[in-house]
Amino acid sequence: MLFLIRFAFKNIWRYKRRTIITFIAISVGIVLFVFTDSMLKGFHYESVRNFIDYESSHIKIYNQEFYDEMSDEGFLLLDKGIENYKKVQDIISTEDISVTPRISFNARMINERIGGERPFTVIGIEPDMDKNVYSLKESIDSGRYLKTDEYGVIIGKMAAKKLEVKIGDMLTILTRTKYDTYQAISVEVVGIINPPNPQISRSVAYIPLDIAKRDLDMEGDITEIGIRAKDDDIEDLLDDISSELKSNNMGYLTAVSWRELGKDWLTLSRTKTAGSYIIILVIFIIAAVGVINTMLMSVFERIKEIGMMRALGMRDNEILWSFIFEGAAIGLFGAVFGVVIGLLVNAYQVYIGFDWSFMTNMDVDIGYRIMDVVKGVWNPESFIFAATFSILAPALISIYPSLKAIRMEITESLRTA
């Protein structure tokens, strides 16, 4: 067996140029596969983190009617809010979670200085409580964070650019109150945020909760309670909160996890990931075609040699194994080279990352909650899969032409030109 392995390794260098081209094809396939896998997983993990930190928190509590209408039609019905929300907070509060009340409503924002306007989702927040659940305060780019009971607003950097807003500008929020009457709220821009979540930067503004309650006639009601848990595994907590709400005769409320709130973009993310893997599969197939070509030529060009080896007493299974080892050797060299280059490329992606801000600067929605530099992740399984495939594929591919050559009569093999 050791002789067959040495024999196979020597044979792969009989046609150096062809072998090197095959090595490169296999290596490129591996590098592209591990790079794309790392990038897509980085996109996903970063998107999940930005979605939780800026949009969903771990769990949200809604009035069931409010949630149904929001999910189905996108309307935020202020008359379907959470009554006596402080009692709800007391019921669900534990040492392991932080909670914060919010009021979300649809509005149009007008820049009084230039007259421009855009649709917004405006959120009333309790500044001191909100920072324990969301990462809004950490994303202040200019100006300052909100203060309680002030007619101030903070908006995203992308939205500020479109509205030509700067710190100190006065904006008018046009909306409807809980009783469906028109309301105009005049606020001063006190802060501009630059969050890593494009959805927030593009179309969300924040005002103090006290102002939202007063000017929207909420009478102490809110539309949602955001919950941040110490542990990201929140399924048990979700069940506990739902049970507590029901046991306290609050069945009209529903607790929703971030996975449910983000199901649409998560589905889109999985679809994009599947599409990207199909592209990589095509690249692998192209590499495999190169390997098939190499092995077919390697076998069929040596039919006379195979006949001579059989005539000298070499058994058919030994000949077959020599070509299998030869195919595996080609895959092995390609895999080693590809894995080494893949490690270097992926190390850059993991520790430094690539800047994707050009996509958001063009206002292109790529379906992920990312804006600037996104880092990849280490995924040993992708390296193992790519290397194993690269070694096994040439070995298995070599079986068919080898069997075809072996089944020829020795005399016919020897007469082959």
For each residue, the residues with C-beta under 8 A, 3 or more apart:
1: 4 5 321
2: 5 6
3: 6 7
4: 1 7 8 318 321 322 325
5: 1 2 8 9 325
6: 2 3 9 10
7: 3 4 10 11 322 325
8: 4 5 11 12 322 323 324 325 326 328 329
9: 5 6 12 13 325 326 329
10: 6 7 13 14
11: 7 8 14 298 322 326
12: 8 9 19 326 329 330 333
13: 9 10 16 19
14: 10 11
15: 18 19 297 298
16: 13 19 20
17: 20 21
18: 15 21 22 294 297
19: 12 13 15 16 22 23 294 330
20: 16 17 23 24
21: 17 18 24 25 290 294
22: 18 19 25 26 290 291 294 330 334 394
23: 19 20 26 27 330 333 334 337
24: 20 21 27 28 334
25: 21 22 28 29 286 287 290 291 334
26: 22 23 29 30 287 290 291 330 331 334 335 337 338 390 394
27: 23 24 30 31 334 335 337 338 341
28: 24 25 31 32 283 287 338
29: 25 26 32 33 280 283 284 286 287 338 386 390
30: 26 27 33 34 334 335 338 339 341 342 383 386 387 390
31: 27 28 34 35 338 341 342 345
32: 28 29 35 36 280 283
33: 29 30 36 37 280 283 284 342 382 385 386
34: 30 31 37 38 339 342 345 346 379 382 383 386
35: 31 32 38 39 342 345 346 349 376
36: 32 33 39 40 276 277 279 280
37: 33 34 40 41 280 379 382
38: 34 35 41 42 346 349 350 376 377 378 379 382
39: 35 36 42 43 349 354 374 376
40: 36 37 43 44 272 273 276
41: 37 38 44 45 376 377 379
42: 38 39 45 46 349 350 353 374 375 376 377
43: 39 40 46 47 269 368 370 374
44: 40 41 47 48 269 273 368
45: 41 42 48 49 377
46: 42 43 49 50 196 368 369 370 374 375
47: 43 44 50 51 265 269 368 369 370
48: 44 45 51 52 258 262 369
49: 45 46 52 53
50: 46 47 53 54 55 195 196 197 369 370
51: 47 48 54 55 56 197 258 262 265 369
52: 48 49 55 56 57 58 258
53: 49 50 134 135 197
54: 50 51 134 135 136 139 195 196 197 199 200 369
55: 50 51 52 197 199 200 261 262 369
56: 51 52 60 226 258 261 262
57: 52 60 100 133 134 226 227 228 258
58: 52 227 228 229 232 234 237 257 258
59: 226 227 229 234 237 238 241 255 256 257 258
60: 56 57 224 225 226 227 255 256 261
61: 82 88 92 224 225 227 241 245 253 254 255 256
62: 66 67 70 82 223 224 253 254 256
63: 66 67 80 81 82 223 252 253 254
64: 67 68 252 253 254
65: 68 69 77 80 252
66: 62 63 69 70 76 77 80 81 223 224
67: 62 63 64 70 71 254 256
68: 64 65 71 72
69: 65 66 72 73 75 76 77 80
70: 62 66 67 73 74 75 76 77
71: 67 68
72: 68 69
73: 69 70
74: 70
75: 69 70 106
76: 66 69 70 104 105 106 121 223
77: 65 66 69 70 80
78: 81 103 105 176 177 178 216 218 221 223
79: 178 179 180
80: 63 65 66 69 77
81: 63 66 78 103 178 218 221 222 223
82: 61 62 63 85 88 101 221 222 223 224 225 253
83: 220 221
84: 87 88 220
85: 82 88 89 101 220 221 222 225
86: 89 90
87: 84 90 91
88: 61 82 84 85 91 92 225 245 250 253
89: 85 86 92 93 99 101 225
90: 86 87 93
91: 87 88 244 245 248 250
92: 61 88 89 97 99 225 227 241 244 245
93: 89 90 97 99
94: 97
95:
96: 229 230 231 237
97: 92 93 94 227 228 229 230 237
98: 129 132 133 227 228
99: 89 92 93 129 133 225 226 227 228
100: 57 125 126 129 130 132 133 134 225 226
101: 82 85 89 126 129 209 222 224 225 226
102: 123 124 125 126 130 209 222 223 224 225 226
103: 78 81 123 124 209 212 213 216 218 222 223 224
104: 76 121 122 123 124 223 224
105: 76 78 121 122 123 124 175 176 212 216 223
106: 75 76 119 120 121 122 175
107: 119 120 121 122 173 174 175 205
108: 117 118 119 120 173 174 175
109: 117 118 119 120 122 155 159 163 171 172 173 174 205
110: 115 116 117 171 172 173 174
111: 114 115 116 117 163 164 165 169 171
112: 115 169 170 171 172 186
113: 164 169 170
114: 111 163 164
115: 110 111 112
116: 110 111 162 163 164
117: 108 109 110 111 163 174
118: 108 109 159 162 163 203
119: 106 107 108 109 203
120: 106 107 108 109 155 159 173 203 204 205
121: 76 104 105 106 107 203 204 205
122: 104 105 106 107 109 153 173 175 204 205 206 207 212
123: 102 103 104 105 204 205 206 207
124: 102 103 104 105 206 207 208 209 210 211 212 213 216 222
125: 100 102 129 130 134 136 146 206 207 208 209
126: 100 101 102 129 130 148 208 209
127: 130 131 145 146 147 148 208
128: 131 148
129: 98 99 100 101 125 126 132 133
130: 100 102 125 126 127 133 134 136 137 226
131: 127 128 134 136 137 145
132: 98 100 129 228
133: 57 98 99 100 129 130 226 227 228
134: 53 54 57 100 125 130 131 226 228
135: 53 54 138 139 195
136: 54 125 130 131 139 145 154 193 195 206
137: 130 131 140 145
138: 135
139: 54 135 136 193 194 195 196
140: 137 143 144 145 154 191 192 193
141: 157 192 193 194
142: 167 191 192
143: 140 154 167 189 190 191 192
144: 140 190 191
145: 127 131 136 137 140 154 191
146: 125 127 150 152 153 154 190 191 206 207 208
147: 127 150 152 190 208
148: 126 127 128 208 210
149: 208 210 211
150: 146 147 190 208 211
151: 185 186 187 188 207 211
152: 146 147 187 188 189 190 191 207 208
153: 122 146 171 173 187 188 189 190 205 206 207
154: 136 140 143 145 146 189 190 191 192 193 205 206
155: 109 120 159 160 163 165 171 189 192 193 204 205 206
156: 159 160 192 193 194 195 200 201 202 203 204 205
157: 141 160 161 192 193 194 201
158: 161 162 198 201 202 360 363
159: 109 118 120 155 156 162 163 165 201 202 203 204 205
160: 155 156 157 163 164 165 166 189 192
161: 157 158 164
162: 116 118 158 159
163: 109 111 114 116 117 118 155 159 160 171
164: 111 113 114 116 160 161
165: 111 155 159 160 169 171 189 192
166: 160 169 189
167: 142 143 189 190 191 192
168: 188 189
169: 111 112 113 165 166 188 189
170: 112 113 186 187 188 189
171: 109 110 111 112 153 155 163 165 186 187 188 189 205
172: 109 110 112 184 185 186 187
173: 107 108 109 110 120 122 153 183 184 185 186 187 205 207
174: 107 108 109 110 117 182 183 184
175: 105 106 107 108 122 182 183 185 216
176: 78 105 180 181 182 183
177: 78 180 181 182 183 215 216 217
178: 78 79 81 216 217 218 219 221
179: 79 217
180: 79 176 177
181: 176 177 217
182: 174 175 176 177
183: 173 174 175 176 177 215 216
184: 172 173 174
185: 151 172 173 175 207 211 215
186: 112 151 170 171 172 173
187: 151 152 153 170 171 172 173 207 211
188: 151 152 153 168 169 170 171
189: 143 152 153 154 155 160 165 166 167 168 169 170 171 192
190: 143 144 146 147 150 152 153 154 167
191: 140 142 143 144 145 146 152 154 167
192: 140 141 142 143 154 155 156 157 160 165 167 189
193: 136 139 140 141 154 155 156 157 200 201
194: 139 141 156 157 201
195: 50 54 135 136 139 156 200 201 371
196: 46 50 54 139 369 370 371 372
197: 50 51 53 54 55 200 201 369 371
198: 158 201 202 360 365 369 370 371
199: 54 55 202 203 204 369
200: 54 55 156 193 195 197 203 204
201: 156 157 158 159 193 194 195 197 198 204 360 371
202: 156 158 159 198 199 363
203: 118 119 120 121 156 159 199 200
204: 120 121 122 123 155 156 159 199 200 201
205: 107 109 120 121 122 123 153 154 155 156 159 171 173
206: 122 123 124 125 136 146 153 154 155
207: 122 123 124 125 146 151 152 153 173 185 187 211 212
208: 124 125 126 127 146 147 148 149 150 152 211 212
209: 101 102 103 124 125 126 212 213 222
210: 124 148 149 213 214
211: 124 149 150 151 185 187 207 208 214 215
212: 103 105 122 124 207 208 209 215 216 218
213: 103 124 209 210 216 218 219 220 221 222
214: 210 211 218
215: 177 183 185 211 212
216: 78 103 105 124 175 177 178 183 212 213
217: 177 178 179 181
218: 78 81 103 178 212 213 214 221 222
219: 178 213
220: 83 84 85 213
221: 78 81 82 83 85 178 213 218
222: 81 82 85 101 102 103 124 209 213 218 225
223: 62 63 66 76 78 81 82 102 103 104 105
224: 60 61 62 66 82 101 102 103 104
225: 60 61 82 85 88 89 92 99 100 101 102 222
226: 56 57 59 60 99 100 101 102 130 133 134
227: 57 58 59 60 61 92 97 98 99 133 237 241
228: 57 58 97 98 99 132 133 134
229: 58 59 96 97 232 234 237
230: 96 97
231: 96 234 237
232: 58 229
233: 236
234: 58 59 229 231 237 238 257 258
235: 238 239 257
236: 233 239 240
237: 58 59 96 97 227 229 231 234 240 241
238: 59 234 235 241 242 255 257
239: 235 236 242 243
240: 236 237 243 244
241: 59 61 92 227 237 238 244 245 255
242: 238 239 245 246 254 255
243: 239 240 246 247
244: 91 92 240 241 247 248
245: 61 88 91 92 241 242 248 250 251 253 254 255
246: 242 243 249 250 251
247: 243 244
248: 91 244 245
249: 246
250: 88 91 245 246 253
251: 245 246
252: 63 64 65
253: 61 62 63 64 82 88 245 250
254: 61 62 63 64 67 242 245
255: 59 60 61 238 241 242 245
256: 59 60 61 62 67 260 261
257: 58 59 234 235 238 260 261
258: 48 51 52 56 57 58 59 234 261 262
259: 262 263 266
260: 256 257 263
261: 55 56 60 256 257 258
262: 48 51 55 56 258 259 265 266
263: 259 260 266 267
264: 267 268
265: 47 51 262 268 269 367 368 369
266: 259 262 263 269 270
267: 263 264 270 271
268: 264 265 271 272 367
269: 43 44 47 265 266 272 273 367 368
270: 266 267 273 274
271: 267 268 274 275
272: 40 268 269 275 276 366 367 368
273: 40 44 269 270 276 277
274: 270 271 277 278
275: 271 272 278 279
276: 36 40 272 273 279 280
277: 36 273 274 280 281
278: 274 275 281 282
279: 36 275 276 282 283
280: 29 32 33 36 37 276 277 283 284
281: 277 278 284 285
282: 278 279 285 286
283: 28 29 32 33 279 280 286 287
284: 29 33 280 281 287 288 389
285: 281 282 288 289
286: 25 29 282 283 289 290
287: 25 26 28 29 283 284 290 291
288: 284 285 291 292 393 397
289: 285 286 292 293
290: 21 22 25 26 286 287 293 294
291: 22 25 26 287 288 294 295 327 330 331 393 394 397
292: 288 289 295 296 397
293: 289 290 296 297
294: 18 19 21 22 290 291 297 298 330 394
295: 291 292 298 299 323 326 327 330 394 397 398 401
296: 292 293 299 300 401
297: 15 18 293 294 300 301
298: 11 15 294 295 301 302 323 326 398
299: 295 296 302 303 306 323 398 401 402 404 405
300: 296 297 303 401 405
301: 297 298
302: 298 299 305 306 405
303: 299 300 306 307 405 408 413 416
304: 307 308 413 414 416 417
305: 302 308 309
306: 299 302 303 309 310 319 405 406 413
307: 303 304 310 311 408 410 411 412 413 414 416
308: 304 305 311 312 413 414
309: 305 306 312 314 319
310: 306 307 313 314 316 319 406 410 413
311: 307 308 410 414
312: 308 309
313: 310
314: 309 310 318 319
315: 318 319
316: 310 319 320 406
317: 320 321
318: 4 314 315 321 322
319: 306 309 310 314 315 316 322 323 402 406
320: 316 317 323 324 399 402 403 406
321: 1 4 317 318 324 325
322: 4 7 8 11 318 319 325 326
323: 8 295 298 299 319 320 326 327 398 399 401 402
324: 8 320 321 327 328 395 398 399 402
325: 4 5 7 8 9 321 322 328 329 395
326: 8 9 11 12 295 298 322 323 329 330 398
327: 291 295 323 324 330 331 394 395 396 397 398
328: 8 324 325 331 332 391 392 394 395
329: 8 9 12 325 326 332 333
330: 12 19 22 23 26 291 294 295 326 327 333 334 394
331: 26 291 327 328 334 335 390 391 392 393 394 395
332: 328 329 335 336 390 391
333: 12 23 329 330 336 337
334: 22 23 24 25 26 27 30 330 331 337 338 390
335: 26 27 30 331 332 338 339 386 387 390 391
336: 332 333 339 340
337: 23 26 27 333 334 340 341
338: 26 27 28 29 30 31 334 335 341 342 386 387 390
339: 30 34 335 336 342 343 383 386 387
340: 336 337 343 344
341: 27 30 31 337 338 344 345
342: 30 31 33 34 35 338 339 345 346 383 386
343: 339 340 346 347 383
344: 340 341 347 348
345: 31 34 35 341 342 348 349
346: 34 35 38 342 343 349 350 376 378
347: 343 344 350 351
348: 344 345 351 352
349: 35 38 39 42 345 346 352 353 354 375 376
350: 38 42 346 347 353 375 376 377 378
351: 347 348 375
352: 348 349 375
353: 42 349 350 373 374 375 376
354: 39 349 373 374
355: 358 372 373
356: 359 360 366 370 371 372 373 374
357: 360 361 371 372 373
358: 355 361 362
359: 356 362 364 366
360: 158 198 201 356 357 363 364 371 372
361: 357 358
362: 358 359
363: 158 202 360
364: 359 360
365: 198
366: 272 356 359 370
367: 265 268 269 272
368: 43 44 46 47 265 269 272
369: 46 47 48 50 51 54 55 196 197 198 199 265
370: 43 46 47 50 196 198 356 366 374
371: 195 196 197 198 201 356 357 360
372: 196 355 356 357 360
373: 353 354 355 356 357
374: 39 42 43 46 353 354 356 370
375: 42 46 349 350 351 352 353
376: 35 38 39 41 42 346 349 350 353
377: 38 41 42 45 350
378: 38 346 350
379: 34 37 38 41 382 383
380: 383 384
381: 384 385
382: 33 34 37 38 379 385 386
383: 30 34 339 342 343 379 380 386 387
384: 380 381 387 388
385: 33 381 382 388 389
386: 29 30 33 34 335 338 339 342 382 383 389 390
387: 30 335 338 339 383 384 390 391
388: 384 385 391 392
389: 284 385 386 392 393
390: 26 29 30 331 332 334 335 338 386 387 393 394
391: 328 331 332 335 387 388 394 395
392: 328 331 388 389 395 396
393: 288 291 331 389 390 396 397
394: 22 26 291 294 295 327 328 330 331 390 391 397 398
395: 324 325 327 328 331 391 392 398 399
396: 327 392 393 399
397: 288 291 292 295 327 393 394 400
398: 295 298 299 323 324 326 327 394 395 401 402
399: 320 323 324 395 396 402 403
400: 397 403 404
401: 295 296 299 300 323 398 404 405
402: 299 319 320 323 324 398 399 405 406
403: 320 399 400 406 407
404: 299 400 401 407 408
405: 299 300 302 303 306 401 402 408 413
406: 306 310 316 319 320 402 403
407: 403 404
408: 303 307 404 405 412 413
409: 412 413
410: 307 310 311 413 414
411: 307 414 415
412: 307 408 409 415 416
413: 303 304 306 307 308 310 405 408 409 410 416
414: 304 307 308 311 410 411
415: 411 412
416: 303 304 307 412 413
417: 304
